[in-house]
Amino acid sequence: MKKLFALVATTLIATSWLKAGEPIENYGIFKHVSIGAGFGILDGIGFEAATPITDFVQLRLGYSFLPEIKYTADGFEYKDHQDVQKEAEADFKLNMKDFKLLFDIYPARRSAFHFTVGAYIGQDKLLTAEAKVPDIKAGEGLIIGDYTLGADSEDGIVRAAIKVNKFKPYVGFGFGHHVPRKRVNCSFDMGVQFWGNPGVYGRDVDTQEYHKITKEDIGEESADEYFDTMSKITVCPVISFRINGRIF
């Protein structure tokens, strides 16, 4: 019985593999499925599953992320319980992790060129920062201009973040079918995510929630240019390359 089962399974897999290598004459509605993997600039490492809706439209579902990037900077001031200013280090971490729902629209049946619309959905804390403040007490924290970021009295850590929208509409264009006509192909995509106006947020030590910090809170002219520039960065460019393999 085990040998018979193994023979049937092997036959089915081989048949599916050979069929996947046959050219597609037309895509049809949900007739085929492919999986893809690749990398991109500001898109990171990505994995996708794709299926045709018609000969002219393909649907992609996927997940992409950037490997964790950390950076440590010093020179951040804080005041201790005797109102003496000291310096602390801060660890910054870049977070880009999103699910994506995309529709590729082909102007002609045999066209490799396509337009893409859809959305990235996921991480809103684009950049997080943690500063370790030793021997901290309630009411103390990092000083940024006229604003003081409170530190958690239990672990002495000040937490802040740059946040964008969780839902990020996407538009772009590319070359290649994400459901290959043959067994395997490559595809290229370029576009932009619309992630809204980035904002600086500090975590409240009492509620553990993040609250927005404005340039008026900082009260320094040197911060105005930074806040004004950051508020204008409302899109994120994305360039990605994929290898796609058709399952059936």
C-alpha positions as CSV (number, residue, x, y, z in Angstrom):
1,M,0.0,0.0,0.0
2,K,2.8,2.4,0.9
3,K,4.6,1.7,-2.4
4,L,1.3,2.3,-4.3
5,F,0.7,5.6,-2.5
6,A,4.3,6.7,-3.3
7,L,3.9,5.7,-7.0
8,V,0.6,7.7,-7.3
9,A,2.1,10.7,-5.5
10,T,5.2,10.7,-7.7
11,T,3.1,10.4,-10.8
12,L,0.9,13.4,-9.8
13,I,3.9,15.6,-8.9
14,A,5.7,14.7,-12.2
15,T,2.5,15.4,-14.2
16,S,2.0,18.7,-12.4
17,W,5.6,19.7,-13.1
18,L,5.5,18.8,-16.8
19,K,2.2,20.6,-17.1
20,A,3.7,23.7,-15.5
21,G,6.4,23.7,-18.2
22,E,3.8,23.9,-21.0
23,P,3.2,27.4,-22.4
24,I,-0.1,29.1,-21.4
25,E,-2.3,30.0,-24.4
26,N,-4.6,32.0,-22.2
27,Y,-4.7,32.7,-18.5
28,G,-8.4,32.5,-17.7
29,I,-10.0,33.2,-14.3
30,F,-8.0,31.6,-11.5
31,K,-6.7,28.8,-13.8
32,H,-3.1,29.0,-12.6
33,V,-1.0,29.8,-9.5
34,S,2.6,30.9,-9.2
35,I,4.9,31.7,-6.3
36,G,7.7,34.3,-6.4
37,A,10.6,35.5,-4.3
38,G,13.0,38.4,-4.7
39,F,14.5,41.5,-3.3
40,G,14.1,45.2,-3.8
41,I,15.3,48.7,-2.9
42,L,13.2,49.9,0.1
43,D,11.1,46.8,-0.5
44,G,13.5,44.4,1.0
45,I,13.0,40.6,0.7
46,G,9.6,39.6,-0.6
47,F,7.5,36.5,-1.2
48,E,4.4,36.4,-3.3
49,A,1.7,34.2,-4.7
50,A,0.0,35.2,-7.9
51,T,-3.0,34.1,-9.9
52,P,-4.7,35.4,-13.1
53,I,-8.1,37.0,-12.9
54,T,-8.4,37.4,-16.7
55,D,-5.9,37.4,-19.5
56,F,-5.3,41.1,-18.7
57,V,-5.3,41.2,-14.9
58,Q,-3.3,39.3,-12.4
59,L,-3.7,39.3,-8.6
60,R,-0.7,39.2,-6.2
61,L,-0.7,38.5,-2.4
62,G,2.6,38.8,-0.6
63,Y,4.8,39.9,2.3
64,S,8.0,41.9,2.2
65,F,10.4,43.1,4.9
66,L,13.8,44.8,5.3
67,P,16.3,42.9,7.4
68,E,16.6,44.7,10.8
69,I,18.9,47.7,10.6
70,K,20.2,49.2,13.8
71,Y,22.2,52.3,14.5
72,T,23.6,53.7,17.7
73,A,24.2,57.5,18.3
74,D,25.3,59.4,21.4
75,G,25.1,63.0,22.6
76,F,21.5,62.9,23.7
77,E,20.9,65.0,26.9
78,Y,18.9,64.1,29.9
79,K,18.5,65.5,33.4
80,D,18.8,63.5,36.5
81,H,16.9,63.9,39.8
82,Q,19.2,66.7,40.8
83,D,18.5,68.6,37.6
84,V,22.0,67.9,36.3
85,Q,22.3,67.4,32.5
86,K,24.0,64.3,31.3
87,E,24.4,62.4,28.0
88,A,23.0,59.1,26.9
89,E,23.2,56.8,23.8
90,A,20.2,56.0,21.7
91,D,19.6,52.9,19.5
92,F,17.7,53.4,16.3
93,K,16.0,50.6,14.4
94,L,14.4,50.7,10.9
95,N,11.2,48.7,10.6
96,M,9.6,47.9,7.2
97,K,7.3,44.9,7.3
98,D,4.2,44.8,5.2
99,F,1.6,42.5,3.6
100,K,0.7,43.5,0.1
101,L,-2.3,43.2,-2.2
102,L,-1.6,44.1,-5.8
103,F,-3.3,44.0,-9.2
104,D,-1.2,43.9,-12.4
105,I,-3.0,45.3,-15.4
106,Y,-1.7,44.3,-18.9
107,P,-2.7,46.5,-21.9
108,A,-2.5,43.5,-24.3
109,R,-2.7,39.7,-23.9
110,R,0.9,39.1,-24.9
111,S,2.3,42.3,-23.3
112,A,5.0,41.9,-20.7
113,F,4.5,45.6,-19.7
114,H,1.9,46.2,-16.9
115,F,0.5,48.8,-14.6
116,T,0.1,47.9,-10.9
117,V,-2.3,49.3,-8.3
118,G,-2.9,48.0,-4.8
119,A,-1.7,48.6,-1.2
120,Y,0.9,47.7,1.4
121,I,-0.6,47.0,4.8
122,G,1.3,46.6,8.0
123,Q,4.0,48.3,10.1
124,D,3.4,51.9,11.0
125,K,6.5,52.5,13.1
126,L,9.0,53.2,10.4
127,L,11.8,54.0,12.8
128,T,12.0,53.3,16.5
129,A,14.4,54.8,19.0
130,E,15.3,53.7,22.5
131,A,17.7,55.5,24.8
132,K,18.9,53.9,28.0
133,V,19.0,56.4,30.8
134,P,20.8,55.0,33.9
135,D,19.4,55.6,37.5
136,I,16.3,57.3,36.1
137,K,13.5,58.4,38.4
138,A,9.9,59.5,37.7
139,G,9.6,62.7,35.8
140,E,13.1,62.5,34.3
141,G,13.9,61.9,30.6
142,L,15.7,63.1,27.5
143,I,15.6,66.8,26.7
144,I,14.9,67.8,23.1
145,G,14.7,71.6,23.0
146,D,11.8,72.5,25.3
147,Y,10.4,69.0,25.2
148,T,11.2,66.2,27.7
149,L,10.6,62.6,26.7
150,G,9.8,60.7,29.8
151,A,11.8,57.6,30.7
152,D,10.2,54.4,32.1
153,S,11.2,54.3,35.8
154,E,11.4,50.4,35.7
155,D,14.0,50.0,32.9
156,G,15.2,53.6,32.4
157,I,14.4,53.5,28.7
158,V,13.0,56.4,26.7
159,R,11.1,55.3,23.6
160,A,10.1,57.3,20.5
161,A,9.2,56.5,16.9
162,I,8.7,58.0,13.4
163,K,5.3,56.7,12.3
164,V,3.5,56.5,8.9
165,N,0.1,55.1,7.9
166,K,-0.5,51.4,8.3
167,F,-2.4,51.4,5.0
168,K,-0.2,52.5,2.1
169,P,-1.7,52.7,-1.4
170,Y,0.6,51.7,-4.2
171,V,0.8,52.6,-7.9
172,G,3.6,51.5,-10.3
173,F,4.5,49.7,-13.5
174,G,6.7,46.8,-14.5
175,F,7.7,44.2,-16.9
176,G,7.0,40.4,-16.9
177,H,4.1,38.2,-16.0
178,H,4.0,37.2,-12.3
179,V,2.2,34.1,-13.5
180,P,4.8,32.8,-16.1
181,R,3.6,31.6,-19.5
182,K,6.3,29.0,-19.2
183,R,7.6,27.4,-16.0
184,V,9.9,30.1,-14.6
185,N,10.5,33.8,-15.4
186,C,11.8,37.0,-14.0
187,S,9.9,40.2,-13.4
188,F,10.7,43.8,-12.5
189,D,8.5,46.4,-10.8
190,M,8.9,50.1,-9.9
191,G,6.4,52.3,-8.1
192,V,5.7,54.3,-5.0
193,Q,3.9,53.7,-1.7
194,F,1.8,56.6,-0.4
195,W,2.4,56.4,3.3
196,G,1.0,59.8,4.5
197,N,2.8,62.5,6.5
198,P,5.5,61.0,8.8
199,G,5.3,62.2,12.4
200,V,7.5,62.0,15.5
201,Y,5.9,60.2,18.4
202,G,7.1,59.7,22.0
203,R,5.8,56.9,24.2
204,D,4.0,58.0,27.4
205,V,5.4,56.3,30.4
206,D,2.0,56.1,32.1
207,T,-0.3,55.0,29.2
208,Q,2.4,53.2,27.2
209,E,0.9,54.8,24.1
210,Y,2.7,56.9,21.5
211,H,1.7,60.6,21.3
212,K,2.7,62.9,18.4
213,I,5.4,65.5,19.0
214,T,5.2,68.8,17.0
215,K,7.8,71.4,16.2
216,E,5.9,73.8,18.6
217,D,6.6,71.3,21.4
218,I,10.3,71.4,20.7
219,G,10.4,75.2,20.5
220,E,13.7,75.5,18.6
221,E,14.1,77.1,15.2
222,S,16.6,74.4,14.3
223,A,13.9,71.8,14.5
224,D,11.5,73.6,12.2
225,E,13.4,72.7,9.0
226,Y,13.6,69.1,10.1
227,F,9.8,68.8,10.8
228,D,8.9,70.7,7.6
229,T,11.2,68.4,5.4
230,M,9.9,65.2,7.0
231,S,6.3,66.2,6.6
232,K,6.9,66.5,2.8
233,I,8.2,62.9,2.4
234,T,4.8,61.4,1.8
235,V,5.8,58.6,-0.6
236,C,8.3,55.8,-0.6
237,P,9.9,54.7,-3.9
238,V,10.0,50.9,-4.5
239,I,12.1,49.0,-7.0
240,S,11.9,45.2,-7.0
241,F,13.1,42.1,-8.9
242,R,11.4,38.7,-8.7
243,I,11.9,35.1,-9.8
244,N,8.5,33.5,-10.4
245,G,7.7,29.8,-10.7
246,R,4.3,28.5,-11.9
247,I,2.9,25.6,-9.8
248,F,0.1,24.8,-12.3
